Amino acid sequence: MPLVLLLLLGMLDFGKMFRDWIEETQLASEGARLAAVNYCPDPSLGDCGWSTLTPPCPVSGPQCLAWYVANKAGTSELRPPGRAASSTAPAQNAAQACITFPNGTATKVGDPVEVTVKVVYHWLNYITSQAGFASTPLSGKATMRLESKPASTATVCWPTTGGAGT
C-alpha cells in the first residue's frame, strides 16, 4: 500500500509540475508580447502608470514589465515577489522573469525580444515541506519580434536576485 500511494502521489505531482511548466511558458509568451509592443499601462502618466497598478510596481523604468510578468505568476502556487508562502506551498520559490534584447543597444523594430520565466519546483512538497526532498528548475521561454522600439534595451530581471532559487 505505501508503494502504491507513493506512485499515485508521484504521478499527481508530475502532473502538477507539468501544469506549472505550461503556466510559465504562457507567462513568458504574454511577457514577450507585452515587451514586443513596448507595453505601457497608461501613456498619459509620467511613469507609464506602473505606480497605479495594484500592487504598484516597486521599481521604475523597464524593469516594471519584468516585475509585472513575475507578479502574474501568482495565479497558482508559483509565488510572485512579496507574497508570503502558503500552507500548501511553503517552500516554493518566487518566479523570476527576465526580458532580453539580443542585439543590445543596436535593437530596432523587427529584432527579437526574449522573455524567460524561471522557478524551482519542489517535488512532493505537500509531504516533505521544508525538508528539501528534491527540486527541479523549471523555465518557460518565448521570443517575439519588436513592433515598437523599447525605451531601454538593457536586460532586466525581476526579482534581480533571490527568485527562482538564484
C-alpha positions as CSV (number, residue, x, y, z in Angstrom):
1,M,0.0,0.0,0.0
2,P,2.8,2.6,0.8
3,L,4.4,1.9,-2.6
4,V,1.1,2.3,-4.5
5,L,0.4,5.5,-2.5
6,L,3.9,6.9,-3.3
7,L,3.4,6.1,-7.0
8,L,0.0,7.7,-7.1
9,L,1.3,10.9,-5.3
10,G,4.3,10.9,-7.7
11,M,2.0,10.8,-10.7
12,L,-0.2,13.6,-9.4
13,D,2.9,15.7,-8.5
14,F,4.3,15.1,-12.0
15,G,1.0,16.4,-13.5
16,K,1.2,19.5,-11.2
17,M,4.8,20.1,-12.2
18,F,3.8,19.8,-15.9
19,R,1.0,22.3,-15.3
20,D,3.4,24.8,-13.7
21,W,5.8,24.5,-16.6
22,I,3.0,25.2,-19.1
23,E,1.9,28.2,-17.0
24,E,5.5,29.6,-17.1
25,T,5.6,29.2,-20.8
26,Q,2.3,31.0,-21.1
27,L,3.6,33.8,-18.9
28,A,6.8,34.1,-20.9
29,S,4.6,34.3,-24.1
30,E,2.4,37.0,-22.5
31,G,5.5,38.9,-21.4
32,A,7.2,38.7,-24.8
33,R,4.0,40.1,-26.4
34,L,4.0,43.0,-23.9
35,A,7.7,43.7,-24.5
36,A,7.2,43.5,-28.3
37,V,4.6,46.3,-28.2
38,N,6.5,48.3,-25.6
39,Y,3.5,47.9,-23.2
40,C,2.7,51.0,-21.1
41,P,-0.4,50.7,-18.9
42,D,-1.2,54.5,-19.1
43,P,0.9,56.5,-21.6
44,S,-0.6,59.8,-20.2
45,L,1.3,59.3,-16.9
46,G,5.0,60.0,-16.4
47,D,5.8,56.5,-15.1
48,C,3.6,54.9,-17.7
49,G,1.0,54.2,-14.9
50,W,3.1,51.4,-13.3
51,S,2.6,53.1,-9.9
52,T,-1.2,53.0,-10.2
53,L,-1.3,49.2,-10.6
54,T,-2.4,47.1,-7.6
55,P,0.1,46.4,-6.1
56,P,2.2,49.2,-7.6
57,C,5.5,48.5,-9.3
58,P,8.2,48.8,-6.6
59,V,10.9,49.8,-9.2
60,S,10.9,52.3,-12.1
61,G,11.6,52.1,-15.8
62,P,11.7,49.0,-18.0
63,Q,12.1,46.7,-15.0
64,C,8.4,47.2,-14.3
65,L,7.5,44.9,-17.2
66,A,9.6,42.1,-15.7
67,W,8.0,42.8,-12.3
68,Y,4.6,42.6,-13.9
69,V,5.3,39.2,-15.6
70,A,6.8,37.8,-12.4
71,N,3.7,39.1,-10.4
72,K,1.4,37.3,-12.8
73,A,2.9,34.0,-11.6
74,G,0.8,34.4,-8.5
75,T,-2.2,32.8,-10.3
76,S,-1.0,29.4,-9.0
77,E,1.3,28.2,-6.3
78,L,4.3,29.8,-8.0
79,R,4.9,32.8,-5.7
80,P,5.4,36.3,-7.0
81,P,7.8,38.5,-5.2
82,G,6.3,39.8,-1.9
83,R,3.7,37.1,-1.4
84,A,4.1,35.0,1.7
85,A,4.4,31.3,1.4
86,S,1.1,29.5,1.7
87,S,0.5,26.4,3.8
88,T,0.1,24.3,0.6
89,A,3.4,25.6,-0.9
90,P,5.7,26.9,1.8
91,A,8.9,26.1,0.1
92,Q,8.1,27.3,-3.4
93,N,10.3,30.0,-4.7
94,A,9.2,33.3,-6.3
95,A,9.2,33.3,-10.0
96,Q,11.9,35.2,-11.8
97,A,11.1,37.0,-15.1
98,C,13.9,38.2,-17.4
99,I,13.5,40.3,-20.6
100,T,16.4,40.2,-23.0
101,F,17.1,42.2,-26.2
102,P,19.7,40.0,-28.0
103,N,21.0,42.9,-30.1
104,G,21.6,45.2,-27.1
105,T,21.8,49.0,-27.9
106,A,21.5,48.2,-31.7
107,T,18.0,46.9,-31.2
108,K,15.4,48.1,-33.7
109,V,11.9,47.3,-34.7
110,G,11.7,43.8,-36.1
111,D,14.5,42.5,-33.8
112,P,13.7,39.7,-31.3
113,V,12.9,40.1,-27.6
114,E,13.1,37.1,-25.4
115,V,11.3,36.6,-22.1
116,T,12.2,33.8,-19.7
117,V,10.3,32.9,-16.6
118,K,12.0,30.6,-14.1
119,V,11.1,28.8,-10.8
120,V,12.3,25.9,-8.8
121,Y,9.7,23.2,-8.4
122,H,9.9,21.2,-5.2
123,W,8.7,17.6,-5.6
124,L,6.2,16.1,-3.2
125,N,6.2,19.5,-1.4
126,Y,2.9,18.7,0.4
127,I,4.6,15.7,2.1
128,T,8.2,16.8,2.6
129,S,7.5,20.6,3.1
130,Q,10.8,22.3,4.0
131,A,12.8,19.1,4.1
132,G,14.1,19.7,0.5
133,F,13.3,16.2,-0.8
134,A,14.1,17.1,-4.4
135,S,13.7,20.1,-6.7
136,T,13.8,20.8,-10.4
137,P,14.4,24.1,-12.1
138,L,11.6,24.9,-14.5
139,S,11.9,27.5,-17.2
140,G,9.4,28.9,-19.8
141,K,10.8,30.9,-22.7
142,A,9.2,32.9,-25.5
143,T,10.6,35.1,-28.3
144,M,8.7,37.7,-30.4
145,R,9.7,40.4,-32.9
146,L,9.6,44.0,-31.7
147,E,6.7,46.1,-33.1
148,S,7.8,49.2,-31.3
149,K,11.3,50.4,-30.2
150,P,11.7,49.8,-26.5
151,A,12.6,52.6,-24.1
152,S,15.6,50.6,-22.9
153,T,17.4,47.7,-24.4
154,A,19.1,46.5,-21.2
155,T,18.4,43.0,-20.0
156,V,16.1,43.3,-17.0
157,C,15.1,40.7,-14.4
158,W,12.6,40.7,-11.5
159,P,13.5,39.9,-8.9
160,T,17.1,40.7,-9.7
161,T,18.3,38.1,-7.1
162,G,16.6,35.6,-4.9
163,G,13.9,34.5,-7.4
164,A,13.8,31.0,-8.9
165,G,16.3,29.7,-6.4
166,T,19.1,32.1,-7.6
